[in-house]
């Protein structure tokens, strides 16, 4: 601490050492981004966030990405805690700088919070949110193939949104698992969290709506009738997916979320092709890998975690 050195990839720029050498190697792809740097990464490592999700499976991709970017403490409020302890072990293995656990009854001062789930879950959670001290809040409401995302930095606007949602009828969502919509929302929520913590970029103050089945993405400053769009009209195609075979070339920053999304969507056979081995610098974005699997082929690392999540999937 207190020594000066160059940040990798940023010539002639001198910084006070605030991360260990191991952390610099781990987060070097963040550090070379001028808006983040070592100071910003250190701030992320000191961040506390509260996450509201239905269960461990809906939490999984969000927890992976929050840990990957270096979120310091993740407090989880789950409607169903089954499988959570196993997930928490996976998250710490992905990033041992991150601590994760259940939200206790003791009051936690968080930097921001995330609510991720279907509309019925959000309505059940709304009362609890109104009783808590307001902090910037990221909300993502999903159905099977559709989702929304909005970030609130104003309590009155957030309270008005809750009132609007409570006026909506509950909708059938085909179960708690939101498949690809949940996976995409998790990534976006983590990005919004970074922007809030570091005060960079523009947070998503207008409602983002997306329909992955039809690849439609729209933004609106009005919430009226938007949630009606969350009703899925597509027939269940999971049986067709179970017969499908997909080859993914590369299991890194793009291949990892692609493989994860396809696996949880019900793809029957997944082919993985990659000649690289897991390195520490992969772990800030390649969510299928972890500290305990550094040095082994990426395809074996990806196979291990995907089979753990979806035991019946066939991986070649």
N, C-alpha and C positions, 0 to 999 in steps of 0.2 A: 504494500500500500504506500502511496506517496511517490513512487518512482514514476519516471516518464518513459514512454515507448511509443512506437508507431502502431497505429491500428492497421491490421492486415488489409491491403487493398486500397488504402487511402494515403497516398504519398504525401510526405512533408507535413502531416498533421500529427501534432503531439497531444497525447491525452494522459490524464492521471489514471493510473492503474486502479480500476474498481472491480474487476473480475479476475478470477484465477485464470491461469494459463489453460486449464482444462475447459473452463467456461468460454474463454475466447475461442478455442477450437470448436466447441459445441455450437456457439451462436455466431460464428464468423460471417455467415450469410446475412444475419441481421445487422451486425456491427458495421459492415461496409455500406449500409444504407444511411445516407447523411441524416435523415430525419430520426433515426434510431440511435446508432452508435452505441458505445459502451454505457453511456449514462442512461440512455433510454432502455437498454436491456436490463440494467440494474433496477430501474424503476419497475419494469415488468416483473422482475423477480421478487419485488416487495409488494406486489399487488395482491389484494384480497377480493375474491368475487364469490357471490352466492348464486347458485344455479338451482332452478326449479324444473324438475322433469318428472315424467310419469313413472319411469322405472329405469333399471340399469341399462337396458338395451337402447332406449331412447337417449340416455345420457352418453353412451359410449363414444360416438364420434365427436361430440362436443368436448368431452373430457380429454380425448386424445389431442385435439387441436389446441385447447387451452394449455395443456401441458407442453406440447411441442413448441409453442411460442415462448414458453418460459414463465407462465403465470405462477406466482409464488404459492398462493393458498386458494384452494377451491373448496367451498363449503356447499354440500349437496342436500337439497330438500327433496326427497323422493316419495312419491305416493306409495310405491311398492319397492321395498329395499332388497328383495331377493336377487342374489347374484352381484350385489354392489361391492362386497368385500373383495371378491375375485377381480372385479374391474378395477378397484382402487390399486391393487397390486400391479396390474398391467400398466396403469398410468404412471406409477412411481418408477417402474422399470423403463418406461419410455423416457422419463425425465426425473432423475432423482433430486433435482432442485425444487420440484413441485411436491407439496403436501396436499392430500385430498382426504376428505372424510365427510361424515354426516353433520348437518347443521344441528348444533345442540340448542338447548333452551336458553343458553347464555347469549346475551345480545352481542352481535358481531358488527363491527363498523366496517362495511365493505366499500370498495371503491366504485363498484357497479354491480348490477345483478342481471341475470338472464332468465327469462321464462320461455321454455321450449316445450311445445306439446300441441295436442289438438284443442279445438275450441272448448270442448267439454271440460278438459283439464284446466284450461285457463280460467273458465268461469268458477270452478271450484277453488282455485287458488286466489282469485281476485280479492276476496274478503281479507285474507291474511296479508296481502300486499298493502292494502289500505291502512292496516293497523301499524305497519312498520314505518320507520323513518325513511323518507324518500331519498334514494340515490339514483344516479343515471341508470335507466332500465332499458334493456334490449328485449323486445318481444318478438317471438316467431311462432305463429300459429299455423299448423300444417294439417293436411289430410294426406291421403296415400300418395298422390302425384302432384299436389298443389301446395303452395305455401305463401306466407307473408313474412315480412320483416320490417320492423320500425324501431327506432331508438328514441327514447324520451329523455330529455334533460330538463323538463319542466313538470312539476307536480300537478298543476291544474290541467294541463293537456293530458297527462297520464290518467288522472281521475276521470276525465271526460271520456276517454277511450274505454275505460272499464265500464262506465255507465252504458256506453253504446253496446259493448259486448254482452252485458247482462240482459239487454233487451232482445238479443238474438235468440232464436230457438236453437236448442241443441240439434246437432246433425249427426247422422250416422257416418262414421269414419272408417268402418271396416276393421276396427280394433285399434290398439294403442300404437302399434308399430306403423310408422309413416314412411318406411322404406327410403327411397331416394330423396324425397322432399326433406326428410329429417336430416339426412346426411349433408345435403347442400346447405340447409339452414344452419347446421352446426358450424360449418366453415365460415359462413358469413357472420355469425354471431361472434366467433373468435376474432375476426378481423375488426368488427365494430368495437370489441373490447379493447383491442390494441389502440385504436384511434382515440377512444375515450381516455385511456390511461396516459397516453403520450401527447394528447391534444394535437394530433396531426390529421390532415385530410378533412373531409366533410362527413359527419355522421349521417345516417339514413333517417332524416326527420320526416320525410314523406314515406308513405306506405309503398313498399316494394311487393308486387305480386308476381308469382311465377307459376306456370303450368308446364311441368316437365314432360307430360305426355304429348303436348302439342308444341313444346319449345317456345312458349310465349312469355315474355318478361315485360311488365309495365310498372310505371310509378305514378302515383296519384297523391294529391294533397287532401283528398277526401276519403273518409272511412265508410261513407254511406254505401250500402249494398255490396261492399267489397267482400264481406265474409260469405255472401251467397255464392260467390265464385269458388269457394272452397269445396263445394259439394262435388264429389267425384261422380262422373257419369260413365266412366269407363268400366267395362266388365273386368272381372278378376282374370288377369293373364298369368297368374303365378304358375298354373299347370303348364302353360306353353314355355315359360322361362325354365322350368325344371328340366325340359328336354333340350334346351339350348346349349351350345358349346361355343365358348369365346376365348380367343387367344389375346393376351395382353403382352405387348413387347415393352419391357421396362417396368420395374416395380419400385420406382423412386418417387419423386415429388408428385408426378401425375399418375403413374401406375398404381401407387398405393391407394389413393381414394377411389380410383376407377375399379380396382379389384375389390375393395371393401364394398362399394356401392352395388356392384354386380352380385357379390356373394349374398348380401342381406336381401337383395331383391328376389333371390330364388334361382339363380342360374345353376344348372345341373353340373356342368363341367367347365372348369376354368383352367386355361393353359397359361403358364407364367414363363416368360423368357427374359433372362437378365444374366449377364456374365460377371457383374460386380459383386463385391462383398460389402457387408454393412460397415460403415464408418461412423464415428461419433458426430461428424459434421452433417450426417444425413438426418439426425434425429430431431432437428428443429422444424421438419416439414413432412418427412416420410413416415407416416403414422403406423405402418405395419411392422416397423422395426423397433429395437430397444437396446438398452445398455447391455443386457445379458446376452444378446445375440451379435454383438460387435465382432467382426472377423469371420462370420459364417456367410455363405452365399445368400444373397438377398432373396432368391427364390425359395430357399429353405426357411428363411425367417418369415417370409410372407405366408408360406404354406402352414407353418406352425400356428400363427395367430388366427388365420382364417379358419383352419380346421377346429380350433378351440371355440371360435364364435359360432360356426356353422358345421357341426361334426359330419353331417351327411353330404356335404359338397365334395365333388370329385375334383382333385387338383392334380394336374400333370405339369 
